[in-house]
Amino acid sequence: MTRKLFLFVLVVLALGGFVYAQTLDISGEMKTGLYWEKIEVPGEETWERARMHNNDDAGNSEGRFRMNMHLTKDTIGMKVRFQQTVWTTSANNQWDFAFAYGNFIDDQLKVVIGRLGESPWSAGGPDIWQELDNQVGIRTEIKPGALPGLNFGFVLNGWNNSNYFPERNTLVDIIKETVVGVAYTNEYFHGRLGYRFDGESDVSSADAKDGMELMYRLEERIIKNSVNGLSVWANGWWKGIGTNDQNIVSYQNWLYTQYNHPDFSSQLRLGYHTGIQRQELHTRLSFYYNVLPWLSAGFAGTFRVDFGDSKVKDVPYKLWNIEPQIKATLNPNAYIALVYLFENEPISPERDKTTQKINLRTVYTF
């Protein structure tokens, strides 16, 4: 934890202590682990390394520290998320979001300002956690009392890509970066969709627009309410809509089925991704059995096929892997997991790249 963060926490805690009418909630997590990786390609030198790392959604460095703070008073609140995934002394701290919000007109209007986060129109995971309106901006959400479950609105925010042409930074151009969204929930389904428009100033390269984006999530509620533990949902992220740079065009679509039983948990993920010379079908199956109340064991497996022009000819698949796991839950807020992965990826009809990984993961949440 850096000195600036430490001082910030002291100030927030002091304010929370003096202003007793406010409510302060703090939560977070720490992820790290011991990691080993080995990559082999016939005819090439074997690559191997070991380091501190957690490869389960914890960044690309040693691990992830995350702290959330939520301060509320009446209908006004502030939310902050500090996150650090790089631990060198020269690394910059990362604020995932830092915003204030207010609920008005009997909770029918919500206005959020700052470095935005927790968008009501995001994809919501597990493969897509991003948001289209995670810039500095103003988000307006309308939740009409006449139609409970409906949330729609818009976001005035900054550019989301490189800005090579500051002379184009006009009022009209930044308004073109507006995000619009809608979400609706009832007893039968939940759906939400966000759409980001594209201005002229931010581009993917010196002569190419980055394009518009769409993000969605759909959840059924009929099966979920009828069969305890069973849920089905879908999400997607379409990037590069209307761009003249085909290298960034990417349409990701996922369909999920999950079943949680007192004795086990299982999940099936089906993904269909398209883009430049790419047309991939992703399949991922996982199954974990509760051997003891605190111990589970199982596996996850992935199989990927490429139907696009970039596929390796005369090879029936793009990639497959198997990932056994043993997980010990020490208490509701801490666990240790030992994970092994073996992966095979053809790089030609005659040669396959094989990857092995071992990760001893340690996770604390609070």
C-alpha positions in Angstrom: 0.0 0.0 0.0 1.5 3.3 -1.0 1.9 6.3 1.2 -0.8 8.3 -0.7 -3.3 5.5 -0.3 -2.5 5.1 3.4 -3.1 8.8 4.0 -6.3 8.8 2.0 -7.7 5.9 4.1 -6.8 7.7 7.3 -8.7 10.8 6.1 -11.7 8.8 5.1 -11.8 6.9 8.3 -11.4 10.2 10.3 -14.3 11.7 8.4 -16.4 8.7 9.0 -15.7 8.9 12.7 -16.5 12.5 13.1 -19.5 12.6 10.9 -21.5 9.9 12.6 -24.6 10.6 10.6 -22.8 9.1 7.6 -22.4 5.4 6.9 -19.0 4.1 5.7 -18.7 0.6 4.2 -15.2 -0.8 3.3 -14.6 -4.0 1.4 -11.9 -5.5 -0.8 -9.7 -8.4 -1.7 -6.1 -9.5 -2.0 -5.1 -12.1 -4.6 -1.6 -13.6 -5.1 0.0 -16.9 -5.4 3.0 -19.0 -6.5 3.1 -19.5 -10.3 5.1 -21.7 -12.7 4.8 -21.8 -16.5 6.5 -23.9 -19.2 6.0 -23.5 -23.0 7.4 -26.0 -25.5 7.4 -25.9 -29.3 9.3 -28.6 -31.2 12.4 -27.2 -32.8 12.5 -24.2 -30.5 14.0 -23.5 -27.1 11.8 -24.3 -24.2 10.6 -21.3 -22.2 10.1 -21.6 -18.5 9.6 -19.2 -15.5 8.4 -19.1 -11.9 7.1 -16.0 -10.1 4.5 -14.7 -7.7 1.3 -14.4 -9.6 -2.4 -15.3 -9.5 -3.8 -16.0 -13.0 -7.5 -15.9 -12.0 -8.6 -12.4 -12.9 -5.8 -10.7 -10.9 -3.9 -8.8 -13.6 -0.6 -9.8 -15.2 1.8 -9.1 -12.3 2.2 -10.5 -8.8 -1.4 -10.2 -7.8 -4.2 -7.8 -7.2 -5.1 -5.6 -4.2 -8.5 -4.0 -4.3 -10.3 -1.7 -1.8 -13.9 -0.4 -2.1 -15.2 2.4 0.0 -18.8 3.5 0.0 -19.9 6.6 2.0 -23.6 7.5 2.2 -25.7 10.2 3.9 -29.4 10.3 3.2 -29.8 10.1 -0.6 -26.3 11.2 -1.5 -23.2 8.9 -1.6 -19.7 8.5 -2.8 -18.0 5.3 -4.1 -14.3 4.7 -4.6 -12.4 1.7 -5.8 -8.6 1.6 -5.6 -6.8 -1.2 -7.3 -3.1 -2.1 -7.7 -1.9 -5.0 -9.9 1.8 -3.9 -10.4 3.9 -3.8 -7.3 7.1 -2.0 -8.5 7.9 1.2 -6.6 7.6 3.2 -9.9 4.1 1.8 -10.7 1.2 4.2 -10.7 -1.8 3.6 -8.5 -5.0 2.8 -10.3 -8.4 4.2 -9.4 -11.0 2.0 -11.1 -13.7 4.5 -10.2 -14.2 7.5 -7.9 -17.7 9.0 -8.1 -20.4 10.7 -6.2 -24.1 10.1 -6.8 -27.5 11.4 -5.7 -31.0 9.8 -5.8 -33.8 12.4 -6.4 -37.5 12.6 -7.0 -38.4 9.6 -4.9 -35.5 7.5 -6.4 -36.8 8.1 -9.9 -33.7 10.0 -10.9 -30.1 9.2 -10.2 -27.2 11.4 -11.2 -23.6 10.1 -11.0 -20.5 12.3 -11.5 -16.7 11.6 -11.5 -14.6 8.7 -12.7 -17.6 6.4 -13.5 -18.0 2.8 -12.6 -20.6 0.2 -11.7 -22.6 0.9 -14.8 -26.2 -0.4 -14.8 -25.8 -1.2 -18.5 -22.6 -3.4 -18.4 -22.1 -7.0 -19.5 -21.7 -8.2 -15.9 -19.3 -11.1 -16.4 -17.9 -13.6 -16.2 -16.0 -13.3 -19.4 -16.8 -9.6 -20.0 -16.4 -7.3 -17.0 -15.8 -4.1 -18.9 -18.1 -1.1 -19.1 -18.7 1.4 -21.9 -19.0 4.4 -19.7 -16.0 4.0 -17.4 -14.5 7.5 -18.2 -14.8 10.7 -16.3 -18.3 11.9 -16.9 -21.9 12.5 -15.8 -24.4 9.6 -15.9 -28.1 10.3 -15.7 -30.4 7.3 -14.9 -34.1 7.6 -15.1 -36.2 5.0 -13.1 -39.9 5.9 -13.6 -42.1 4.8 -10.7 -44.9 4.0 -13.2 -42.8 1.1 -14.6 -40.8 -0.6 -11.8 -37.7 -2.4 -13.1 -36.9 0.1 -15.9 -33.7 2.0 -15.9 -32.7 4.1 -18.9 -30.5 7.1 -19.5 -27.3 8.6 -21.0 -23.7 9.4 -20.1 -21.8 12.5 -21.1 -18.2 11.5 -20.8 -14.6 11.8 -22.2 -12.9 10.1 -25.0 -12.1 6.4 -24.6 -9.2 6.1 -27.0 -6.0 7.9 -28.1 -6.4 11.5 -29.0 -4.0 12.4 -31.8 -5.9 15.5 -32.9 -6.6 17.9 -29.9 -7.6 20.6 -32.4 -10.7 18.5 -33.1 -11.8 18.6 -29.4 -15.0 20.5 -30.0 -18.2 20.5 -27.9 -19.9 18.6 -30.7 -17.2 16.0 -30.8 -17.3 15.2 -27.1 -21.1 15.0 -27.3 -20.6 12.4 -30.0 -18.9 10.2 -27.4 -22.2 9.9 -25.4 -23.3 6.5 -24.1 -27.0 5.6 -24.0 -28.3 2.6 -22.0 -31.4 0.8 -20.9 -32.1 -2.0 -18.5 -35.4 -3.7 -17.5 -36.1 -6.4 -14.9 -39.3 -8.4 -14.2 -40.1 -11.8 -12.9 -39.5 -13.4 -16.2 -36.2 -11.9 -17.4 -33.6 -9.2 -17.0 -32.0 -7.4 -19.9 -29.7 -4.5 -20.3 -27.9 -2.8 -23.2 -25.4 0.0 -23.6 -24.3 1.7 -26.8 -21.4 4.1 -27.1 -21.2 6.5 -30.0 -17.9 7.7 -31.5 -16.5 11.2 -32.1 -13.8 12.4 -34.4 -11.0 13.2 -32.0 -10.1 9.8 -30.5 -8.9 7.2 -33.0 -7.4 3.7 -32.9 -4.4 4.9 -35.1 -3.4 8.2 -36.8 -5.9 7.7 -39.6 -8.6 5.4 -38.3 -11.6 5.9 -36.1 -12.1 3.4 -33.2 -15.8 3.0 -34.0 -18.9 2.6 -31.9 -19.5 -0.1 -29.3 -22.4 -2.1 -28.0 -22.7 -4.2 -24.8 -25.6 -6.3 -23.6 -26.7 -8.9 -21.0 -29.8 -11.1 -21.0 -30.9 -13.3 -18.1 -33.9 -15.6 -18.0 -35.8 -15.8 -14.6 -38.5 -18.4 -15.4 -36.1 -21.4 -15.1 -34.1 -19.8 -12.3 -37.3 -19.4 -10.2 -38.6 -22.9 -11.0 -35.4 -24.9 -10.6 -33.3 -24.0 -7.6 -29.7 -23.5 -8.5 -30.1 -23.4 -12.3 -29.5 -20.2 -14.3 -29.1 -19.3 -17.9 -27.8 -16.0 -19.3 -25.9 -14.4 -22.2 -23.8 -11.3 -22.7 -21.7 -9.7 -25.5 -19.4 -6.9 -26.5 -19.3 -5.6 -30.1 -16.4 -3.3 -30.8 -15.5 -1.3 -33.9 -19.0 -0.7 -35.3 -18.6 1.6 -38.3 -14.8 1.9 -38.1 -12.5 2.0 -41.1 -9.9 0.0 -39.2 -10.9 -3.7 -39.5 -8.1 -4.8 -37.1 -10.1 -3.7 -34.1 -13.5 -5.1 -35.2 -14.5 -7.7 -32.7 -17.9 -9.2 -31.9 -17.9 -11.3 -28.7 -21.1 -13.3 -27.8 -21.4 -15.7 -24.8 -24.1 -18.0 -23.6 -23.9 -19.5 -20.1 -25.6 -22.3 -18.2 -24.9 -22.8 -14.6 -26.1 -25.3 -11.9 -25.3 -25.0 -8.2 -26.1 -28.0 -6.1 -25.3 -28.6 -2.4 -22.9 -31.3 -3.5 -21.4 -29.8 -6.6 -21.3 -26.8 -9.1 -21.1 -26.9 -12.9 -21.1 -24.4 -15.7 -21.1 -24.5 -19.5 -19.9 -21.5 -21.5 -20.4 -21.2 -25.3 -18.8 -18.2 -27.0 -18.9 -17.1 -30.7 -16.4 -14.5 -31.6 -15.9 -12.8 -35.0 -13.5 -10.2 -36.3 -10.8 -9.7 -38.9 -10.1 -13.2 -40.4 -11.5 -14.7 -37.3 -14.6 -16.8 -36.6 -14.1 -18.7 -33.4 -16.3 -21.0 -31.3 -15.4 -21.3 -27.7 -16.6 -24.1 -25.4 -15.7 -24.2 -21.7 -17.0 -26.8 -19.2 -16.3 -26.8 -15.5 -17.4 -29.2 -12.7 -16.4 -29.0 -9.0 -17.5 -31.6 -6.4 -17.7 -30.7 -2.7 -15.6 -33.5 -1.1 -15.9 -31.9 2.3 -17.7 -28.8 3.5 -14.4 -26.9 3.2 -12.8 -28.9 0.3 -13.8 -29.1 -3.4 -12.1 -30.8 -6.3 -12.8 -30.8 -10.0 -11.8 -29.5 -13.4 -12.4 -27.0 -16.2 -11.8 -27.7 -19.8 -11.7 -25.5 -23.0 -12.1 -26.4 -26.6 -11.8 -23.7 -29.3 -12.4 -24.0 -33.1 -11.5 -21.3 -35.7 -13.6 -21.2 -38.9 -12.0 -18.0 -40.2 -9.3 -17.2 -42.7 -6.6 -17.2 -40.0 -7.1 -20.8 -39.0 -4.3 -23.3 -39.2 -5.0 -25.3 -42.3 -5.6 -29.1 -42.0 -6.0 -28.8 -38.2 -9.5 -29.5 -36.8 -9.2 -27.2 -33.7 -7.5 -24.0 -32.6 -6.9 -24.9 -28.9 -7.8 -27.2 -26.1 -6.9 -27.4 -22.4 -7.7 -29.2 -19.2 -7.4 -27.5 -15.8 -7.8 -29.7 -12.6 -8.3 -27.8 -9.3 -8.3 -28.5 -5.6 -9.7 -25.7 -3.4 -9.7 -25.4 0.4 -12.0 -22.8 1.8 -10.5 -21.7 5.1 -13.5 -19.4 6.1 -16.1 -17.5 4.1 -13.5 -14.8 3.3 -10.4 -16.8 2.5 -9.4 -19.8 0.3 -6.3 -21.6 -1.1 -6.5 -23.4 -4.5 -4.0 -25.5 -6.4 -4.6 -25.4 -10.1 -2.7 -27.3 -12.9 -3.3 -26.5 -16.6 -2.2 -28.4 -19.7 -2.9 -26.7 -23.1 -2.3 -27.7 -26.7 -2.4 -25.2 -29.5 -1.4 -26.2 -33.1 0.8 -23.7 -34.9 1.1 -25.8 -38.1 -0.1 -29.3 -39.2 3.2 -30.7 -38.0 3.9 -28.7 -34.8 1.9 -28.1 -31.6 2.7 -25.6 -28.9 2.1 -27.1 -25.4 1.8 -25.0 -22.3 1.8 -26.2 -18.7 1.0 -24.0 -15.7 0.8 -24.6 -11.9 -0.7 -21.9 -9.7 -1.1 -22.0 -6.0 -3.6 -19.3 -5.4 -4.3 -17.5 -2.1 -7.3 -15.1 -1.9 -8.6 -13.0 1.0 -11.8 -10.9 0.8 -13.3 -8.7 3.4 
